Amino acid sequence: MAKKEARLQAAEEAQVALHKSRAREAWLTRLPMERASIQAVFYFQSRRRRDLCNLNSSIKCHIDGMREAGLFHDDQFVVLMPPRLMDSSSNPRLELRVTEWDARIEAVLDSIGQIFGRPS
């Protein structure tokens, strides 16, 4: 019985790996992105006060690395969203959430620009 369970688990793991591989290939065919937004999510061990401007500027080297890796052509067309601060005493880390801009986001930004008098 244990061998059967091990085979089923191995088959399931192989299917998951195949799905991840196909998803990664589909994602890579869309690179490089023309425009993107990046939001940094910082997970800290403590809740002490932090300077948000300094946190955003500290990820510039990561953005440059993504540009050099071919994620997008030029980081001039990358919008840096306000960072989020989260608590994680057991696993402090930095997550960069990259979102490709599409026509819907452009339409919203154009309408906001028209409302506030910015030419589109």
A tleap script that builds the chain and sets N, CA, C and O, in Angstrom:
source leaprc.protein.ff14SB
mol = sequence {
  NMET ALA LYS LYS GLU ALA ARG LEU GLN ALA
  ALA GLU GLU ALA GLN VAL ALA LEU HIE LYS
  SER ARG ALA ARG GLU ALA TRP LEU THR ARG
  LEU PRO MET GLU ARG ALA SER ILE GLN ALA
  VAL PHE TYR PHE GLN SER ARG ARG ARG ARG
  ASP LEU CYS ASN LEU ASN SER SER ILE LYS
  CYS HIE ILE ASP GLY MET ARG GLU ALA GLY
  LEU PHE HIE ASP ASP GLN PHE VAL VAL LEU
  MET PRO PRO ARG LEU MET ASP SER SER SER
  ASN PRO ARG LEU GLU LEU ARG VAL THR GLU
  TRP ASP ALA ARG ILE GLU ALA VAL LEU ASP
  SER ILE GLY GLN ILE PHE GLY ARG PRO CSER
}
set mol.1.N position { 0.818 -1.186 0.000 }
set mol.1.CA position { 0.000 0.000 0.000 }
set mol.1.C position { 0.868 1.258 0.000 }
set mol.1.O position { 0.516 2.249 -0.640 }
set mol.2.N position { 1.979 1.230 0.698 }
set mol.2.CA position { 2.854 2.392 0.769 }
set mol.2.C position { 3.468 2.710 -0.589 }
set mol.2.O position { 3.658 3.878 -0.930 }
set mol.3.N position { 3.779 1.667 -1.369 }
set mol.3.CA position { 4.347 1.884 -2.701 }
set mol.3.C position { 3.338 2.574 -3.607 }
set mol.3.O position { 3.695 3.455 -4.389 }
set mol.4.N position { 2.075 2.169 -3.499 }
set mol.4.CA position { 1.029 2.763 -4.331 }
set mol.4.C position { 0.868 4.242 -3.976 }
set mol.4.O position { 0.755 5.085 -4.866 }
set mol.5.N position { 0.859 4.555 -2.696 }
set mol.5.CA position { 0.738 5.946 -2.261 }
set mol.5.C position { 1.940 6.766 -2.728 }
set mol.5.O position { 1.792 7.921 -3.129 }
set mol.6.N position { 3.125 6.166 -2.674 }
set mol.6.CA position { 4.326 6.872 -3.124 }
set mol.6.C position { 4.260 7.143 -4.627 }
set mol.6.O position { 4.654 8.217 -5.083 }
set mol.7.N position { 3.765 6.174 -5.396 }
set mol.7.CA position { 3.623 6.374 -6.852 }
set mol.7.C position { 2.601 7.460 -7.156 }
set mol.7.O position { 2.825 8.302 -8.025 }
set mol.8.N position { 1.471 7.441 -6.437 }
set mol.8.CA position { 0.455 8.474 -6.647 }
set mol.8.C position { 0.990 9.862 -6.302 }
set mol.8.O position { 0.725 10.834 -7.009 }
set mol.9.N position { 1.734 9.940 -5.222 }
set mol.9.CA position { 2.317 11.221 -4.823 }
set mol.9.C position { 3.340 11.687 -5.861 }
set mol.9.O position { 3.384 12.872 -6.191 }
set mol.10.N position { 4.148 10.787 -6.369 }
set mol.10.CA position { 5.137 11.135 -7.391 }
set mol.10.C position { 4.456 11.606 -8.673 }
set mol.10.O position { 4.914 12.554 -9.312 }
set mol.11.N position { 3.365 10.944 -9.046 }
set mol.11.CA position { 2.622 11.350 -10.247 }
set mol.11.C position { 2.002 12.735 -10.051 }
set mol.11.O position { 2.008 13.562 -10.963 }
set mol.12.N position { 1.478 12.972 -8.874 }
set mol.12.CA position { 0.893 14.285 -8.584 }
set mol.12.C position { 1.955 15.378 -8.609 }
set mol.12.O position { 1.718 16.460 -9.148 }
set mol.13.N position { 3.104 15.111 -8.041 }
set mol.13.CA position { 4.191 16.083 -8.058 }
set mol.13.C position { 4.666 16.354 -9.483 }
set mol.13.O position { 5.000 17.491 -9.814 }
set mol.14.N position { 4.701 15.338 -10.318 }
set mol.14.CA position { 5.096 15.512 -11.713 }
set mol.14.C position { 4.088 16.380 -12.461 }
set mol.14.O position { 4.477 17.214 -13.279 }
set mol.15.N position { 2.790 16.189 -12.186 }
set mol.15.CA position { 1.769 17.017 -12.819 }
set mol.15.C position { 1.890 18.472 -12.383 }
set mol.15.O position { 1.753 19.376 -13.207 }
set mol.16.N position { 2.140 18.706 -11.118 }
set mol.16.CA position { 2.310 20.069 -10.608 }
set mol.16.C position { 3.527 20.717 -11.254 }
set mol.16.O position { 3.474 21.880 -11.655 }
set mol.17.N position { 4.619 19.972 -11.357 }
set mol.17.CA position { 5.834 20.509 -11.977 }
set mol.17.C position { 5.600 20.838 -13.445 }
set mol.17.O position { 6.082 21.858 -13.937 }
set mol.18.N position { 4.870 19.987 -14.141 }
set mol.18.CA position { 4.555 20.246 -15.547 }
set mol.18.C position { 3.689 21.491 -15.686 }
set mol.18.O position { 3.924 22.314 -16.571 }
set mol.19.N position { 2.694 21.637 -14.822 }
set mol.19.CA position { 1.828 22.816 -14.851 }
set mol.19.C position { 2.632 24.084 -14.602 }
set mol.19.O position { 2.451 25.082 -15.300 }
set mol.20.N position { 3.517 24.053 -13.613 }
set mol.20.CA position { 4.355 25.217 -13.321 }
set mol.20.C position { 5.266 25.548 -14.500 }
set mol.20.O position { 5.480 26.716 -14.825 }
set mol.21.N position { 5.794 24.515 -15.130 }
set mol.21.CA position { 6.673 24.722 -16.277 }
set mol.21.C position { 5.918 25.372 -17.431 }
set mol.21.O position { 6.423 26.306 -18.055 }
set mol.22.N position { 4.725 24.890 -17.716 }
set mol.22.CA position { 3.921 25.465 -18.798 }
set mol.22.C position { 3.506 26.898 -18.474 }
set mol.22.O position { 3.515 27.760 -19.352 }
set mol.23.N position { 3.146 27.152 -17.232 }
set mol.23.CA position { 2.767 28.506 -16.836 }
set mol.23.C position { 3.956 29.457 -16.966 }
set mol.23.O position { 3.799 30.595 -17.407 }
set mol.24.N position { 5.131 28.994 -16.586 }
set mol.24.CA position { 6.329 29.827 -16.702 }
set mol.24.C position { 6.647 30.115 -18.166 }
set mol.24.O position { 7.002 31.242 -18.510 }
set mol.25.N position { 6.526 29.112 -19.029 }
set mol.25.CA position { 6.783 29.315 -20.457 }
set mol.25.C position { 5.793 30.316 -21.053 }
set mol.25.O position { 6.179 31.179 -21.841 }
set mol.26.N position { 4.524 30.201 -20.680 }
set mol.26.CA position { 3.516 31.135 -21.187 }
set mol.26.C position { 3.818 32.546 -20.720 }
set mol.26.O position { 3.636 33.503 -21.472 }
set mol.27.N position { 4.276 32.680 -19.488 }
set mol.27.CA position { 4.606 33.995 -18.943 }
set mol.27.C position { 5.825 34.571 -19.645 }
set mol.27.O position { 5.861 35.766 -19.939 }
set mol.28.N position { 6.819 33.741 -19.916 }
set mol.28.CA position { 8.045 34.221 -20.542 }
set mol.28.C position { 7.829 34.674 -21.979 }
set mol.28.O position { 8.579 35.517 -22.472 }
set mol.29.N position { 6.820 34.133 -22.666 }
set mol.29.CA position { 6.574 34.560 -24.044 }
set mol.29.C position { 6.056 35.987 -24.097 }
set mol.29.O position { 6.102 36.617 -25.153 }
set mol.30.N position { 5.563 36.511 -22.977 }
set mol.30.CA position { 5.050 37.878 -22.933 }
set mol.30.C position { 6.132 38.887 -22.557 }
set mol.30.O position { 5.846 40.079 -22.448 }
set mol.31.N position { 7.340 38.442 -22.362 }
set mol.31.CA position { 8.421 39.346 -21.970 }
set mol.31.C position { 9.140 39.876 -23.187 }
set mol.31.O position { 9.123 39.193 -24.211 }
set mol.32.N position { 9.748 40.991 -23.166 }
set mol.32.CA position { 9.747 41.963 -22.076 }
set mol.32.C position { 8.453 42.774 -22.062 }
set mol.32.O position { 7.805 42.956 -23.093 }
set mol.33.N position { 8.096 43.250 -20.886 }
set mol.33.CA position { 6.899 44.059 -20.727 }
set mol.33.C position { 7.171 45.472 -21.231 }
set mol.33.O position { 8.275 45.998 -21.090 }
set mol.34.N position { 6.148 46.071 -21.815 }
set mol.34.CA position { 6.273 47.458 -22.245 }
set mol.34.C position { 6.170 48.397 -21.041 }
set mol.34.O position { 6.977 49.312 -20.879 }
set mol.35.N position { 5.167 48.154 -20.206 }
set mol.35.CA position { 4.959 48.961 -19.002 }
set mol.35.C position { 4.616 48.029 -17.857 }
set mol.35.O position { 3.979 46.993 -18.044 }
set mol.36.N position { 5.047 48.415 -16.676 }
set mol.36.CA position { 4.794 47.568 -15.514 }
set mol.36.C position { 4.683 48.424 -14.264 }
set mol.36.O position { 5.175 49.551 -14.217 }
set mol.37.N position { 4.033 47.876 -13.265 }
set mol.37.CA position { 4.034 48.499 -11.941 }
set mol.37.C position { 4.657 47.505 -10.971 }
set mol.37.O position { 4.491 46.292 -11.098 }
set mol.38.N position { 5.370 48.046 -10.013 }
set mol.38.CA position { 6.034 47.206 -9.007 }
set mol.38.C position { 5.642 47.700 -7.631 }
set mol.38.O position { 5.731 48.891 -7.334 }
set mol.39.N position { 5.209 46.775 -6.798 }
set mol.39.CA position { 4.930 47.110 -5.406 }
set mol.39.C position { 5.833 46.256 -4.525 }
set mol.39.O position { 5.872 45.031 -4.646 }
set mol.40.N position { 6.542 46.916 -3.657 }
set mol.40.CA position { 7.411 46.218 -2.706 }
set mol.40.C position { 6.609 45.924 -1.441 }
set mol.40.O position { 5.937 46.801 -0.899 }
set mol.41.N position { 6.689 44.690 -0.986 }
set mol.41.CA position { 6.060 44.301 0.274 }
set mol.41.C position { 7.187 43.864 1.204 }
set mol.41.O position { 7.836 42.842 0.978 }
set mol.42.N position { 7.406 44.646 2.241 }
set mol.42.CA position { 8.467 44.382 3.204 }
set mol.42.C position { 7.870 43.667 4.409 }
set mol.42.O position { 6.907 44.144 5.011 }
set mol.43.N position { 8.443 42.528 4.755 }
set mol.43.CA position { 8.041 41.777 5.942 }
set mol.43.C position { 9.158 41.927 6.963 }
set mol.43.O position { 10.273 41.449 6.751 }
set mol.44.N position { 8.853 42.596 8.075 }
set mol.44.CA position { 9.855 42.864 9.113 }
set mol.44.C position { 9.581 42.050 10.368 }
set mol.44.O position { 8.463 41.596 10.610 }
set mol.45.N position { 10.637 41.878 11.159 }
set mol.45.CA position { 10.496 41.142 12.411 }
set mol.45.C position { 9.830 41.982 13.489 }
set mol.45.O position { 9.167 41.443 14.375 }
set mol.46.N position { 10.001 43.297 13.423 }
set mol.46.CA position { 9.445 44.163 14.461 }
set mol.46.C position { 8.517 45.199 13.837 }
set mol.46.O position { 8.505 45.389 12.621 }
set mol.47.N position { 7.743 45.861 14.683 }
set mol.47.CA position { 6.792 46.866 14.221 }
set mol.47.C position { 7.334 48.286 14.359 }
set mol.47.O position { 6.554 49.238 14.373 }
set mol.48.N position { 8.609 48.443 14.457 }
set mol.48.CA position { 9.136 49.789 14.656 }
set mol.48.C position { 8.874 50.660 13.429 }
set mol.48.O position { 8.654 50.151 12.330 }
set mol.49.N position { 8.901 51.930 13.622 }
set mol.49.CA position { 8.588 52.881 12.556 }
set mol.49.C position { 9.685 52.883 11.493 }
set mol.49.O position { 10.869 52.769 11.810 }
set mol.50.N position { 9.280 53.012 10.235 }
set mol.50.CA position { 10.228 52.979 9.120 }
set mol.50.C position { 9.935 54.124 8.163 }
set mol.50.O position { 8.805 54.604 8.078 }
set mol.51.N position { 10.968 54.556 7.443 }
set mol.51.CA position { 10.847 55.627 6.459 }
set mol.51.C position { 10.491 55.018 5.113 }
set mol.51.O position { 11.316 54.343 4.497 }
set mol.52.N position { 9.259 55.256 4.651 }
set mol.52.CA position { 8.779 54.640 3.423 }
set mol.52.C position { 9.559 55.088 2.196 }
set mol.52.O position { 9.776 54.295 1.280 }
set mol.53.N position { 9.987 56.356 2.167 }
set mol.53.CA position { 10.754 56.847 1.012 }
set mol.53.C position { 12.083 56.103 0.891 }
set mol.53.O position { 12.498 55.743 -0.211 }
set mol.54.N position { 12.739 55.879 2.004 }
set mol.54.CA position { 14.007 55.153 1.973 }
set mol.54.C position { 13.801 53.697 1.559 }
set mol.54.O position { 14.644 53.122 0.871 }
set mol.55.N position { 12.695 53.107 1.970 }
set mol.55.CA position { 12.427 51.721 1.591 }
set mol.55.C position { 12.246 51.604 0.087 }
set mol.55.O position { 12.791 50.690 -0.532 }
set mol.56.N position { 11.484 52.523 -0.511 }
set mol.56.CA position { 11.279 52.463 -1.960 }
set mol.56.C position { 12.582 52.674 -2.707 }
set mol.56.O position { 12.838 52.000 -3.705 }
set mol.57.N position { 13.407 53.596 -2.244 }
set mol.57.CA position { 14.668 53.839 -2.947 }
set mol.57.C position { 15.637 52.671 -2.794 }
set mol.57.O position { 16.544 52.508 -3.610 }
set mol.58.N position { 15.455 51.867 -1.767 }
set mol.58.CA position { 16.362 50.739 -1.551 }
set mol.58.C position { 16.143 49.597 -2.541 }
set mol.58.O position { 16.981 48.699 -2.623 }
set mol.59.N position { 15.048 49.603 -3.291 }
set mol.59.CA position { 14.803 48.507 -4.235 }
set mol.59.C position { 15.230 48.857 -5.656 }
set mol.59.O position { 14.993 48.072 -6.574 }
set mol.60.N position { 15.851 50.014 -5.859 }
set mol.60.CA position { 16.287 50.421 -7.197 }
set mol.60.C position { 17.213 49.370 -7.815 }
set mol.60.O position { 17.092 49.070 -9.003 }
set mol.61.N position { 18.116 48.816 -7.042 }
set mol.61.CA position { 19.039 47.816 -7.584 }
set mol.61.C position { 18.285 46.564 -8.049 }
set mol.61.O position { 18.700 45.923 -9.015 }
set mol.62.N position { 17.195 46.213 -7.384 }
set mol.62.CA position { 16.391 45.068 -7.804 }
set mol.62.C position { 15.696 45.357 -9.133 }
set mol.62.O position { 15.619 44.491 -10.004 }
set mol.63.N position { 15.194 46.579 -9.278 }
set mol.63.CA position { 14.535 46.967 -10.525 }
set mol.63.C position { 15.540 46.960 -11.675 }
set mol.63.O position { 15.228 46.494 -12.772 }
set mol.64.N position { 16.747 47.475 -11.427 }
set mol.64.CA position { 17.785 47.441 -12.460 }
set mol.64.C position { 18.128 46.007 -12.848 }
set mol.64.O position { 18.348 45.717 -14.024 }
set mol.65.N position { 18.173 45.124 -11.881 }
set mol.65.CA position { 18.453 43.716 -12.160 }
set mol.65.C position { 17.361 43.080 -12.997 }
set mol.65.O position { 17.648 42.284 -13.890 }
set mol.66.N position { 16.097 43.425 -12.716 }
set mol.66.CA position { 15.000 42.888 -13.513 }
set mol.66.C position { 15.069 43.411 -14.950 }
set mol.66.O position { 14.769 42.681 -15.896 }
set mol.67.N position { 15.465 44.677 -15.108 }
set mol.67.CA position { 15.611 45.229 -16.449 }
set mol.67.C position { 16.728 44.506 -17.197 }
set mol.67.O position { 16.556 44.135 -18.358 }
set mol.68.N position { 17.863 44.306 -16.546 }
set mol.68.CA position { 18.983 43.602 -17.185 }
set mol.68.C position { 18.637 42.149 -17.499 }
set mol.68.O position { 19.165 41.581 -18.455 }
set mol.69.N position { 17.758 41.548 -16.706 }
set mol.69.CA position { 17.342 40.165 -16.962 }
set mol.69.C position { 16.321 40.067 -18.087 }
set mol.69.O position { 15.978 38.967 -18.522 }
set mol.70.N position { 15.831 41.216 -18.562 }
set mol.70.CA position { 14.911 41.210 -19.683 }
set mol.70.C position { 13.444 41.235 -19.318 }
set mol.70.O position { 12.594 40.945 -20.160 }
set mol.71.N position { 13.129 41.574 -18.079 }
set mol.71.CA position { 11.733 41.625 -17.664 }
set mol.71.C position { 11.002 42.773 -18.352 }
set mol.71.O position { 9.829 42.648 -18.706 }
set mol.72.N position { 11.698 43.890 -18.539 }
set mol.72.CA position { 11.150 45.010 -19.297 }
set mol.72.C position { 12.288 45.734 -19.994 }
set mol.72.O position { 13.447 45.630 -19.591 }
set mol.73.N position { 11.939 46.481 -21.065 }
set mol.73.CA position { 12.943 47.154 -21.883 }
set mol.73.C position { 13.660 48.259 -21.116 }
set mol.73.O position { 14.888 48.345 -21.117 }
set mol.74.N position { 12.868 49.095 -20.466 }
set mol.74.CA position { 13.417 50.301 -19.868 }
set mol.74.C position { 12.680 50.556 -18.560 }
set mol.74.O position { 11.449 50.541 -18.526 }
set mol.75.N position { 13.421 50.788 -17.494 }
set mol.75.CA position { 12.740 51.024 -16.223 }
set mol.75.C position { 12.124 52.421 -16.145 }
set mol.75.O position { 11.550 52.786 -15.119 }
set mol.76.N position { 12.236 53.191 -17.205 }
set mol.76.CA position { 11.557 54.480 -17.272 }
set mol.76.C position { 10.037 54.267 -17.291 }
set mol.76.O position { 9.281 55.127 -16.838 }
set mol.77.N position { 9.602 53.130 -17.812 }
set mol.77.CA position { 8.180 52.845 -17.929 }
set mol.77.C position { 7.681 51.933 -16.813 }
set mol.77.O position { 6.681 51.234 -16.970 }
set mol.78.N position { 8.380 51.949 -15.699 }
set mol.78.CA position { 7.980 51.183 -14.525 }
set mol.78.C position { 7.465 52.165 -13.479 }
set mol.78.O position { 8.142 53.132 -13.131 }
set mol.79.N position { 6.268 51.904 -12.988 }
set mol.79.CA position { 5.679 52.743 -11.955 }
set mol.79.C position { 5.886 52.043 -10.619 }
set mol.79.O position { 5.511 50.883 -10.444 }
set mol.80.N position { 6.478 52.755 -9.697 }
set mol.80.CA position { 6.726 52.199 -8.374 }
set mol.80.C position { 5.565 52.568 -7.459 }
set mol.80.O position { 5.347 53.740 -7.152 }
set mol.81.N position { 4.836 51.564 -7.035 }
set mol.81.CA position { 3.681 51.765 -6.168 }
set mol.81.C position { 4.158 51.959 -4.726 }
set mol.81.O position { 5.276 51.571 -4.387 }
set mol.82.N position { 3.320 52.552 -3.881 }
set mol.82.CA position { 3.723 52.718 -2.476 }
set mol.82.C position { 4.012 51.369 -1.828 }
set mol.82.O position { 3.300 50.398 -2.080 }
set mol.83.N position { 5.043 51.298 -1.000 }
set mol.83.CA position { 5.378 50.013 -0.371 }
set mol.83.C position { 4.368 49.643 0.712 }
set mol.83.O position { 3.684 50.497 1.276 }
set mol.84.N position { 4.300 48.355 0.977 }
set mol.84.CA position { 3.470 47.849 2.071 }
set mol.84.C position { 4.392 47.290 3.134 }
set mol.84.O position { 5.407 46.666 2.822 }
set mol.85.N position { 4.040 47.513 4.383 }
set mol.85.CA position { 4.810 46.995 5.510 }
set mol.85.C position { 3.978 45.939 6.222 }
set mol.85.O position { 2.826 46.177 6.585 }
set mol.86.N position { 4.576 44.771 6.416 }
set mol.86.CA position { 3.882 43.663 7.059 }
set mol.86.C position { 4.768 43.119 8.184 }
set mol.86.O position { 5.986 43.301 8.188 }
set mol.87.N position { 4.128 42.458 9.121 }
set mol.87.CA position { 4.848 41.816 10.221 }
set mol.87.C position { 5.031 40.339 9.919 }
set mol.87.O position { 4.100 39.647 9.506 }
set mol.88.N position { 6.261 39.872 10.138 }
set mol.88.CA position { 6.530 38.449 9.998 }
set mol.88.C position { 7.770 38.131 10.814 }
set mol.88.O position { 8.886 38.133 10.295 }
set mol.89.N position { 7.569 37.862 12.076 }
set mol.89.CA position { 8.715 37.612 12.956 }
set mol.89.C position { 9.441 36.322 12.590 }
set mol.89.O position { 10.636 36.188 12.856 }
set mol.90.N position { 8.731 35.375 11.984 }
set mol.90.CA position { 9.372 34.102 11.681 }
set mol.90.C position { 10.033 34.075 10.302 }
set mol.90.O position { 10.908 33.246 10.054 }
set mol.91.N position { 9.618 34.984 9.393 }
set mol.91.CA position { 10.157 34.931 8.036 }
set mol.91.C position { 10.260 36.335 7.428 }
set mol.91.O position { 9.490 36.667 6.527 }
set mol.92.N position { 11.195 37.162 7.903 }
set mol.92.CA position { 11.347 38.495 7.310 }
set mol.92.C position { 11.854 38.380 5.879 }
set mol.92.O position { 12.733 37.570 5.584 }
set mol.93.N position { 11.287 39.204 4.988 }
set mol.93.CA position { 11.656 39.100 3.576 }
set mol.93.C position { 11.164 40.328 2.823 }
set mol.93.O position { 10.479 41.190 3.373 }
set mol.94.N position { 11.533 40.380 1.548 }
set mol.94.CA position { 11.055 41.392 0.629 }
set mol.94.C position { 10.412 40.682 -0.548 }
set mol.94.O position { 11.017 39.792 -1.146 }
set mol.95.N position { 9.189 41.070 -0.884 }
set mol.95.CA position { 8.510 40.544 -2.066 }
set mol.95.C position { 8.295 41.703 -3.024 }
set mol.95.O position { 7.826 42.768 -2.621 }
set mol.96.N position { 8.632 41.502 -4.279 }
set mol.96.CA position { 8.373 42.496 -5.307 }
set mol.96.C position { 7.260 41.957 -6.194 }
set mol.96.O position { 7.423 40.929 -6.852 }
set mol.97.N position { 6.142 42.644 -6.210 }
set mol.97.CA position { 4.986 42.216 -6.996 }
set mol.97.C position { 4.956 43.022 -8.291 }
set mol.97.O position { 4.685 44.223 -8.285 }
set mol.98.N position { 5.237 42.346 -9.391 }
set mol.98.CA position { 5.317 42.985 -10.700 }
set mol.98.C position { 4.024 42.704 -11.453 }
set mol.98.O position { 3.604 41.553 -11.579 }
set mol.99.N position { 3.398 43.762 -11.953 }
set mol.99.CA position { 2.151 43.640 -12.691 }
set mol.99.C position { 2.314 44.316 -14.039 }
set mol.99.O position { 2.736 45.469 -14.123 }
set mol.100.N position { 1.978 43.596 -15.082 }
set mol.100.CA position { 2.024 44.186 -16.414 }
set mol.100.C position { 0.807 45.069 -16.605 }
set mol.100.O position { -0.313 44.687 -16.267 }
set mol.101.N position { 1.039 46.256 -17.152 }
set mol.101.CA position { -0.068 47.170 -17.423 }
set mol.101.C position { -0.766 46.737 -18.691 }
set mol.101.O position { -0.121 46.332 -19.657 }
set mol.102.N position { -2.072 46.822 -18.690 }
set mol.102.CA position { -2.819 46.522 -19.901 }
set mol.102.C position { -3.680 47.732 -20.273 }
set mol.102.O position { -3.593 48.777 -19.630 }
set mol.103.N position { -4.490 47.594 -21.288 }
set mol.103.CA position { -5.280 48.709 -21.801 }
set mol.103.C position { -6.263 49.238 -20.762 }
set mol.103.O position { -6.566 50.431 -20.754 }
set mol.104.N position { -6.766 48.368 -19.885 }
set mol.104.CA position { -7.716 48.829 -18.866 }
set mol.104.C position { -7.059 49.797 -17.900 }
set mol.104.O position { -7.652 50.813 -17.538 }
set mol.105.N position { -5.843 49.492 -17.479 }
set mol.105.CA position { -5.135 50.389 -16.564 }
set mol.105.C position { -4.844 51.711 -17.262 }
set mol.105.O position { -4.988 52.777 -16.663 }
set mol.106.N position { -4.436 51.645 -18.525 }
set mol.106.CA position { -4.179 52.871 -19.283 }
set mol.106.C position { -5.440 53.729 -19.370 }
set mol.106.O position { -5.364 54.949 -19.220 }
set mol.107.N position { -6.588 53.115 -19.608 }
set mol.107.CA position { -7.839 53.862 -19.719 }
set mol.107.C position { -8.185 54.544 -18.399 }
set mol.107.O position { -8.631 55.691 -18.396 }
set mol.108.N position { -7.985 53.859 -17.292 }
set mol.108.CA position { -8.258 54.450 -15.982 }
set mol.108.C position { -7.320 55.627 -15.733 }
set mol.108.O position { -7.761 56.684 -15.282 }
set mol.109.N position { -6.040 55.454 -16.019 }
set mol.109.CA position { -5.091 56.547 -15.806 }
set mol.109.C position { -5.395 57.738 -16.703 }
set mol.109.O position { -5.269 58.883 -16.270 }
set mol.110.N position { -5.791 57.489 -17.938 }
set mol.110.CA position { -6.155 58.584 -18.836 }
set mol.110.C position { -7.364 59.341 -18.306 }
set mol.110.O position { -7.394 60.571 -18.348 }
set mol.111.N position { -8.367 58.611 -17.806 }
set mol.111.CA position { -9.558 59.294 -17.284 }
set mol.111.C position { -9.222 60.078 -16.022 }
set mol.111.O position { -9.760 61.166 -15.818 }
set mol.112.N position { -8.355 59.557 -15.182 }
set mol.112.CA position { -7.930 60.295 -13.988 }
set mol.112.C position { -7.174 61.542 -14.399 }
set mol.112.O position { -7.370 62.611 -13.820 }
set mol.113.N position { -6.314 61.414 -15.393 }
set mol.113.CA position { -5.559 62.559 -15.887 }
set mol.113.C position { -6.467 63.633 -16.448 }
set mol.113.O position { -6.206 64.821 -16.260 }
set mol.114.N position { -7.525 63.241 -17.130 }
set mol.114.CA position { -8.462 64.223 -17.668 }
set mol.114.C position { -9.236 64.913 -16.562 }
set mol.114.O position { -9.524 66.106 -16.656 }
set mol.115.N position { -9.573 64.180 -15.518 }
set mol.115.CA position { -10.296 64.774 -14.397 }
set mol.115.C position { -9.437 65.843 -13.721 }
set mol.115.O position { -9.936 66.910 -13.365 }
set mol.116.N position { -8.162 65.558 -13.546 }
set mol.116.CA position { -7.286 66.485 -12.837 }
set mol.116.C position { -6.522 67.413 -13.775 }
set mol.116.O position { -5.616 68.125 -13.343 }
set mol.117.N position { -6.881 67.407 -15.045 }
set mol.117.CA position { -6.320 68.377 -15.970 }
set mol.117.C position { -5.004 67.987 -16.605 }
set mol.117.O position { -4.368 68.824 -17.245 }
set mol.118.N position { -4.576 66.753 -16.452 }
set mol.118.CA position { -3.337 66.313 -17.084 }
set mol.118.C position { -3.658 65.860 -18.499 }
set mol.118.O position { -4.567 65.051 -18.686 }
set mol.119.N position { -2.935 66.361 -19.508 }
set mol.119.CA position { -3.227 65.896 -20.866 }
set mol.119.C position { -2.862 64.437 -21.039 }
set mol.119.O position { -1.876 63.965 -20.473 }
set mol.120.N position { -3.663 63.717 -21.826 }
set mol.120.CA position { -3.400 62.285 -22.026 }
set mol.120.C position { -2.437 62.057 -23.146 }
set mol.120.O position { -2.104 60.912 -23.452 }
savepdb mol mol.pdb
quit
